[in-house]
């Protein structure tokens, strides 16, 4: 049992006895990190910001209603319609962009009312342009849906007024003309609610920050990769030195 216990001193002596293994594998690890960088160019990340909040003075919401509305807004940001608009606009500007590539490059991060739209690309200028393009298309889609939500509220007010008028009049039912008008309003309300994509009329949006061209890569930085590869090589060398020592004892 004593021989199986770990001894820092013995491990250090074992490593020093095979210093050449440590040096060799550490260098090879660093070369491996450099090779990884060579075959995987660095990625640059650009970020645009859209503010999404609500005017609670106009209407009080339950936590469920609030979460549901914010969730639907986030769904608009990553919807196929918005992404196809980004691709169409990008291609018209001479930026080669495909649907599957864009899906891998973009992600949305919510920080309270500030929604950060991140785009990663090997070209920093393209990353910034795509991020701003995404923010613009997202903002436009939000306002389009918001317009339908406001229209739905106005139609609902008209329907409520008709129903209230019926209850006050004491009449058993509406006239045929009023029934037709009410049915038309009900159908229009359903269409506007669908077109609102789950947004509600008290939501407010703003383009808060444009993406700038990133100066430093966010991934695959050469110095960090070489250092990481060297560290991995060093750890492996200690393990190899231990194996050599055990084999010699045997």
C-alpha positions as CSV (number, residue, x, y, z in Angstrom):
1,X,0.0,0.0,0.0
2,X,2.9,2.3,0.8
3,X,4.3,1.9,-2.7
4,X,1.0,2.9,-4.2
5,X,0.8,6.2,-2.4
6,X,1.4,9.4,-4.4
7,X,4.6,11.2,-3.5
8,X,5.2,14.7,-4.9
9,X,8.9,14.4,-4.3
10,X,9.2,11.1,-6.2
11,X,7.0,12.4,-9.0
12,X,9.3,15.5,-9.3
13,X,12.5,13.3,-9.3
14,X,11.0,11.0,-11.9
15,X,10.2,14.0,-14.1
16,X,13.7,15.5,-13.7
17,X,15.2,12.1,-14.7
18,X,13.4,12.3,-18.0
19,X,13.6,16.0,-18.6
20,X,14.0,15.4,-22.3
21,X,10.6,13.8,-22.5
22,X,9.1,16.8,-20.9
23,X,10.8,19.3,-23.2
24,X,10.0,17.2,-26.3
25,X,6.3,16.7,-25.6
26,X,5.9,20.3,-24.4
27,X,7.4,21.6,-27.7
28,X,5.3,19.1,-29.7
29,X,2.2,20.3,-27.8
30,X,3.0,23.9,-28.7
31,X,3.5,22.9,-32.4
32,X,0.1,21.1,-32.2
33,X,-1.5,24.3,-31.0
34,X,0.1,26.3,-33.8
35,X,-1.1,23.7,-36.3
36,X,-4.6,23.9,-35.0
37,X,-4.5,27.7,-35.5
38,X,-3.2,27.2,-39.0
39,X,-6.1,24.9,-40.1
40,X,-8.7,26.8,-38.1
41,X,-8.5,30.6,-38.8
42,X,-9.6,32.8,-35.9
43,X,-13.2,34.0,-35.5
44,X,-14.2,37.6,-34.8
45,X,-17.4,38.4,-33.0
46,X,-19.5,41.6,-33.6
47,X,-22.4,42.6,-31.4
48,X,-25.4,44.8,-32.1
49,X,-27.9,45.7,-29.4
50,X,-31.7,46.0,-29.5
51,X,-33.7,47.2,-26.5
52,X,-36.9,45.3,-25.8
53,X,-39.1,46.4,-22.9
54,X,-42.7,47.2,-22.0
55,X,-44.7,50.2,-20.9
56,X,-46.3,48.9,-17.7
57,X,-48.2,52.1,-17.1
58,X,-50.5,51.2,-19.9
59,X,-51.2,47.6,-18.8
60,X,-50.3,45.3,-16.0
61,X,-49.2,41.8,-16.9
62,X,-48.8,38.5,-15.1
63,X,-45.3,37.0,-15.0
64,X,-46.5,34.3,-17.5
65,X,-47.8,36.9,-20.0
66,X,-44.6,38.9,-19.8
67,X,-42.4,35.8,-20.3
68,X,-44.6,34.6,-23.1
69,X,-44.4,37.9,-24.9
70,X,-40.6,38.2,-24.5
71,X,-40.2,34.6,-25.7
72,X,-42.2,35.3,-28.8
73,X,-40.0,38.4,-29.5
74,X,-36.9,36.2,-29.2
75,X,-38.5,33.7,-31.6
76,X,-38.8,36.5,-34.2
77,X,-35.1,37.3,-33.9
78,X,-34.1,33.7,-35.0
79,X,-37.1,33.0,-37.2
80,X,-36.6,31.7,-40.7
81,X,-38.2,34.8,-42.2
82,X,-35.7,37.2,-40.5
83,X,-32.8,34.9,-41.4
84,X,-33.9,34.7,-45.0
85,X,-34.1,38.5,-45.2
86,X,-30.6,38.7,-43.8
87,X,-29.3,36.2,-46.4
88,X,-31.0,38.0,-49.3
89,X,-29.7,41.4,-48.2
90,X,-26.2,40.0,-47.6
91,X,-26.0,38.3,-50.9
92,X,-27.1,41.5,-52.6
93,X,-24.2,43.3,-51.0
94,X,-21.8,40.6,-52.3
95,X,-21.4,38.8,-49.0
96,X,-21.6,35.0,-49.6
97,X,-24.0,33.7,-46.9
98,X,-25.9,30.5,-46.7
99,X,-28.7,29.6,-44.3
100,X,-26.9,26.8,-42.5
101,X,-23.8,29.0,-42.2
102,X,-25.7,31.9,-40.7
103,X,-27.4,29.6,-38.2
104,X,-23.9,28.6,-36.9
105,X,-22.6,32.2,-36.8
106,X,-25.4,33.9,-34.9
107,X,-26.8,33.8,-31.4
108,X,-29.0,36.0,-29.2
109,X,-28.1,36.9,-25.6
110,X,-30.6,38.6,-23.4
111,X,-29.5,40.9,-20.5
112,X,-32.7,42.3,-19.1
113,X,-34.0,44.8,-21.6
114,X,-30.8,44.8,-23.7
115,X,-30.7,42.0,-26.3
116,X,-27.3,41.4,-27.8
117,X,-27.2,40.0,-31.3
118,X,-23.8,38.3,-31.8
119,X,-22.4,37.3,-35.2
120,X,-19.1,35.4,-35.5
121,X,-17.1,35.3,-38.8
122,X,-13.6,34.8,-39.9
123,X,-13.8,38.3,-41.5
124,X,-14.2,41.0,-38.8
125,X,-15.8,43.5,-41.3
126,X,-18.3,40.9,-42.4
127,X,-19.1,40.0,-38.8
128,X,-20.0,43.7,-38.1
129,X,-22.0,44.1,-41.2
130,X,-24.0,40.9,-40.6
131,X,-24.7,41.9,-37.0
132,X,-26.0,45.3,-38.0
133,X,-28.0,43.7,-40.8
134,X,-29.5,41.3,-38.3
135,X,-30.4,44.1,-35.9
136,X,-32.1,46.1,-38.6
137,X,-34.2,43.1,-39.9
138,X,-35.1,42.1,-36.3
139,X,-36.1,45.7,-35.4
140,X,-38.3,46.0,-38.5
141,X,-40.0,42.6,-37.9
142,X,-40.7,43.6,-34.3
143,X,-42.3,46.9,-35.3
144,X,-44.4,45.2,-38.0
145,X,-45.7,42.7,-35.5
146,X,-46.2,45.4,-33.0
147,X,-48.4,47.3,-35.5
148,X,-50.6,44.2,-35.8
149,X,-50.8,43.9,-32.0
150,X,-52.0,47.5,-31.7
151,X,-54.5,47.0,-34.5
152,X,-55.8,43.8,-32.6
153,X,-56.3,45.9,-29.5
154,X,-58.3,48.5,-31.4
155,X,-60.5,45.8,-33.0
156,X,-61.0,44.2,-29.6
157,X,-62.2,47.5,-28.2
158,X,-64.8,47.7,-31.0
159,X,-66.0,44.2,-30.3
160,X,-66.3,45.0,-26.6
161,X,-68.3,48.1,-27.4
162,X,-70.7,46.2,-29.5
163,X,-71.2,43.5,-26.8
164,X,-71.6,46.2,-24.2
165,X,-74.2,48.0,-26.3
166,X,-76.1,44.8,-26.7
167,X,-76.2,44.2,-22.9
168,X,-77.3,47.7,-22.2
169,X,-80.0,47.8,-24.8
170,X,-81.8,44.7,-23.4
171,X,-82.3,43.3,-26.9
172,X,-82.2,39.5,-27.1
173,X,-79.8,39.5,-30.0
174,X,-78.1,41.8,-32.5
175,X,-79.6,42.8,-35.8
176,X,-78.4,40.9,-38.9
177,X,-76.3,43.9,-39.9
178,X,-74.7,44.1,-36.4
179,X,-74.1,40.3,-36.4
180,X,-72.3,40.6,-39.8
181,X,-70.2,43.5,-38.6
182,X,-69.3,41.6,-35.4
183,X,-68.4,38.5,-37.3
184,X,-66.2,40.5,-39.7
185,X,-64.5,42.2,-36.7
186,X,-63.9,38.8,-35.0
187,X,-62.3,37.4,-38.2
188,X,-60.1,40.5,-38.5
189,X,-59.1,40.2,-34.9
190,X,-58.0,36.6,-35.4
191,X,-55.9,37.6,-38.4
192,X,-54.3,40.5,-36.6
193,X,-53.5,38.4,-33.6
194,X,-51.8,35.8,-35.8
195,X,-49.8,38.6,-37.6
196,X,-48.7,40.0,-34.2
197,X,-46.6,36.8,-33.6
198,X,-47.4,36.9,-29.9
199,X,-46.3,40.5,-29.2
200,X,-48.5,42.8,-27.2
201,X,-49.2,46.5,-27.8
202,X,-47.3,47.8,-24.7
203,X,-44.0,46.5,-26.0
204,X,-41.3,49.0,-27.1
205,X,-38.2,48.5,-29.2
206,X,-35.1,50.6,-30.0
207,X,-31.9,50.1,-31.9
208,X,-29.5,50.8,-29.0
209,X,-26.1,49.9,-30.3
210,X,-24.6,49.3,-33.7
211,X,-21.9,46.7,-34.1
212,X,-18.3,47.9,-34.7
213,X,-15.6,46.0,-36.5
214,X,-13.9,43.8,-33.9
215,X,-10.2,44.2,-33.5
216,X,-9.3,41.0,-31.6
217,X,-10.4,37.4,-32.3
218,X,-12.8,35.8,-29.9
219,X,-11.6,32.3,-30.6
220,X,-8.5,30.5,-31.9
221,X,-6.0,33.2,-30.9
222,X,-2.5,31.9,-31.9
223,X,-0.7,32.7,-28.6
224,X,-3.4,31.1,-26.5
225,X,-3.5,28.0,-28.6
226,X,0.2,27.5,-28.5
227,X,0.2,28.0,-24.8
228,X,-2.7,25.5,-24.4
229,X,-0.9,23.0,-26.6
230,X,2.3,23.3,-24.6
231,X,0.4,22.9,-21.3
232,X,-1.3,19.7,-22.6
233,X,2.1,18.4,-23.8
234,X,3.6,19.1,-20.4
235,X,0.9,17.2,-18.6
236,X,1.2,14.3,-21.0
237,X,5.0,14.2,-20.6
238,X,4.6,13.8,-16.8
239,X,2.3,10.8,-17.4
240,X,4.8,9.3,-19.9
241,X,7.7,9.8,-17.5
242,X,5.8,7.9,-14.9
243,X,5.1,5.0,-17.3
244,X,8.8,4.8,-18.2
245,X,9.8,4.7,-14.5
246,X,7.3,1.9,-13.8
247,X,8.5,-0.1,-16.8
248,X,12.1,0.1,-15.7
249,X,11.2,-1.1,-12.2
250,X,9.4,-4.1,-13.7
